């Protein structure tokens, strides 16, 4: 077991954004977290990576309890994450942005530079290495953030809507990139709304609604679960005996 979160509850002043949610991910898996807006996915995600400390519950990674550890400790242990809105160092080059991540494992500039170039090659950004980050559009920024996380050499990568806002062609390219990353041995947990991504990539999914996990299993089965359909679409409207809604 690479990561295990058990009984995670996140309470914000009496409002439970996440309530008793659990997740276990084996090495080499791709697991999806899905659910309607406001379902608690990102809050749960933030508890996994140390950006939030859960009100209740525990998180273990690679056998170590990281429940109360800092995001920096999570990164050192091998957990990398992206954000819904990619953050870049605008006035630094694309190469330098990736080197920021590489310095976690490679303190020497020469080594960090070499590692960054290798990641740029993997992510298809090598031809843009000298350009400023501010020159990139949304697809490039998302790819750059993934590259910077990869440069930290994570065992586990958590992608928070990394494919949102992309065109169908860009989505397919991003799916191909995630597959290439996975082939390098990185375990992946992905929060995503695009069902094509979930069906194409994941081994299994967890479905959140109102802060709780309401279903889990193989994506193709879960998306046909009546509880999942109701969570996304709402209850079907009933008709009166006379046929009037």
C-alpha positions in Angstrom: 0.0 0.0 0.0 1.5 3.3 -1.0 -1.0 5.8 0.5 -3.8 5.1 2.9 -6.2 7.7 4.3 -8.7 6.5 6.9 -11.7 8.2 8.3 -10.8 11.7 7.0 -13.1 14.4 8.3 -12.5 18.1 7.6 -14.7 20.5 9.7 -14.7 24.2 8.9 -16.5 25.9 11.8 -19.2 23.2 12.0 -19.5 22.6 8.3 -18.1 19.2 7.4 -16.6 19.6 3.9 -15.4 15.9 4.2 -17.0 13.3 6.5 -15.4 10.0 7.3 -13.8 9.5 3.8 -11.2 6.7 3.2 -8.9 5.8 0.4 -6.2 3.2 -0.2 -4.0 3.3 -3.3 -1.5 0.5 -4.3 1.8 1.2 -6.0 1.3 1.6 -9.8 -2.4 2.4 -9.7 -4.3 5.3 -11.3 -7.2 6.2 -9.1 -9.8 8.9 -9.9 -11.8 11.1 -7.5 -15.0 12.3 -9.1 -18.2 14.1 -8.0 -20.3 17.2 -8.5 -19.0 20.7 -7.7 -18.7 21.2 -3.9 -18.7 17.4 -3.2 -15.5 17.6 -1.1 -13.0 16.2 -3.6 -10.5 19.0 -3.4 -10.7 19.3 0.3 -10.0 15.6 0.7 -7.2 15.9 -1.8 -5.7 18.8 0.2 -5.8 16.6 3.3 -3.8 13.9 1.5 -1.0 16.3 0.5 -0.7 18.2 3.8 -2.2 21.5 2.7 -5.0 20.9 5.2 -4.7 19.0 8.5 -7.9 16.9 8.9 -10.1 17.4 11.9 -10.2 13.6 12.3 -8.6 10.6 10.6 -5.1 9.7 9.5 -3.0 9.6 6.4 -0.1 7.1 5.9 2.3 7.2 3.0 4.8 4.5 2.4 4.2 3.2 5.9 4.8 6.7 7.6 2.1 8.7 9.3 1.9 12.0 7.6 -1.4 13.2 9.0 0.2 16.3 10.6 3.2 16.7 8.4 3.9 19.8 6.4 3.5 20.0 2.6 7.3 20.2 2.4 7.6 16.9 4.3 5.1 15.3 2.0 7.2 16.4 -1.0 10.4 15.1 0.5 8.7 11.7 1.2 7.6 11.5 -2.5 4.2 13.1 -2.9 3.8 15.7 -5.6 0.6 17.7 -6.5 -0.7 20.1 -9.1 -3.3 22.8 -8.5 -6.6 23.6 -10.3 -5.1 27.0 -11.3 -1.5 26.3 -12.3 1.0 28.6 -10.7 4.2 29.5 -12.5 7.2 31.8 -12.0 6.2 34.2 -14.8 9.6 35.9 -15.3 11.6 32.7 -15.2 12.2 30.5 -18.1 10.4 27.2 -18.5 13.6 25.4 -17.8 14.2 27.4 -14.6 10.6 26.7 -13.5 11.3 23.0 -13.7 14.6 23.3 -12.0 12.8 24.7 -9.0 11.3 21.2 -8.5 14.5 19.5 -9.4 16.5 21.2 -6.7 14.5 19.1 -4.1 16.6 16.1 -5.2 19.6 17.8 -6.9 21.1 20.6 -4.8 23.9 21.2 -7.4 22.8 23.5 -10.3 24.4 21.3 -12.9 22.5 18.2 -11.7 19.2 20.1 -11.4 19.6 21.5 -14.9 20.2 18.0 -16.4 17.3 16.6 -14.5 15.0 19.4 -15.7 16.0 18.9 -19.3 15.1 15.2 -19.0 11.7 16.1 -17.6 11.1 18.7 -20.4 11.8 16.0 -22.9 9.3 13.7 -21.3 6.6 16.3 -21.1 7.1 17.7 -24.6 8.4 21.1 -23.5 12.0 20.8 -24.5 11.6 23.1 -27.5 10.3 25.9 -25.3 13.0 25.6 -22.5 14.4 29.1 -22.9 11.0 30.9 -23.2 9.5 32.7 -20.2 6.7 31.0 -18.4 4.4 33.9 -19.0 4.4 33.1 -22.8 2.4 29.9 -22.2 -1.3 29.5 -22.6 -3.5 27.3 -20.4 -2.4 24.0 -21.9 1.3 24.9 -21.6 0.9 26.2 -18.1 -0.8 23.0 -17.0 2.0 20.9 -18.6 4.7 23.0 -17.1 3.2 22.5 -13.6 3.1 18.8 -14.2 6.8 19.0 -15.3 7.8 20.9 -12.2 6.1 18.3 -10.0 7.8 15.5 -11.9 11.1 17.1 -11.3 10.7 16.4 -7.6 10.8 12.7 -8.5 7.5 11.8 -6.8 6.4 8.3 -6.0 2.8 9.6 -6.0 1.4 12.4 -8.2 -1.9 14.0 -7.4 -3.5 15.9 -10.3 -6.2 18.4 -9.3 -8.2 19.0 -12.5 -5.0 19.2 -14.5 -7.0 18.7 -17.8 -9.8 21.1 -17.1 -10.3 23.9 -19.7 -8.5 22.1 -22.5 -9.9 21.4 -26.0 -10.7 17.8 -27.0 -7.4 17.6 -28.9 -5.5 19.0 -25.9 -7.3 16.6 -23.6 -6.1 13.6 -25.6 -2.5 14.9 -25.6 -2.8 15.3 -21.8 -4.1 11.8 -21.4 -1.1 10.6 -23.4 1.2 12.5 -21.1 -0.4 11.0 -18.0 0.1 7.6 -19.5 3.8 8.3 -20.2 4.3 9.5 -16.6 2.5 6.4 -15.3 4.9 4.1 -17.3 7.8 5.7 -15.5 6.5 4.1 -12.3 4.6 7.0 -10.8 1.4 6.2 -9.0 -1.4 8.7 -9.8 -4.5 10.0 -8.1 -6.5 12.3 -10.3 -9.4 14.7 -9.5 -11.3 15.3 -12.7 -14.7 16.2 -14.1 -14.0 15.1 -17.7 -15.5 11.6 -17.8 -13.4 10.7 -20.9 -10.3 11.1 -18.8 -11.7 9.0 -15.9 -12.8 6.2 -18.2 -9.6 6.3 -20.3 -7.0 6.4 -17.4 -8.2 5.1 -14.1 -8.1 1.6 -12.6 -10.9 2.5 -10.3 -12.7 5.6 -8.9 -14.2 7.0 -5.7 -17.3 9.2 -6.1 -17.8 12.0 -3.6 -21.1 13.7 -2.8 -21.8 16.1 0.0 -18.5 15.3 1.6 -18.9 11.5 1.6 -17.7 8.7 -0.6 -20.9 7.3 -2.1 -19.5 4.7 -4.5 -16.2 3.2 -5.5 -15.0 0.6 -8.1 -14.2 0.3 -11.8 -15.1 3.5 -13.6 -17.3 1.9 -16.2 -19.5 0.3 -13.4 -19.5 3.3 -11.1 -20.8 5.8 -13.6 -23.9 3.6 -14.1 -24.6 3.4 -10.3 -28.0 5.0 -9.6 -26.6 6.9 -6.6 -23.9 8.4 -8.8 -26.3 9.4 -11.5 -28.5 11.0 -8.9 -25.6 12.9 -7.4 -24.7 14.4 -10.8 -28.1 14.9 -12.2 -30.4 15.2 -9.2 -33.5 13.1 -8.5 -35.7 12.4 -11.5 -38.9 14.5 -11.3 -42.0 12.5 -10.4 -45.4 13.0 -12.0 -48.8 13.2 -10.4 -51.4 10.6 -11.2 -52.9 12.9 -13.8 -49.6 13.2 -15.6 -48.9 16.8 -14.5 -45.4 17.4 -13.1 
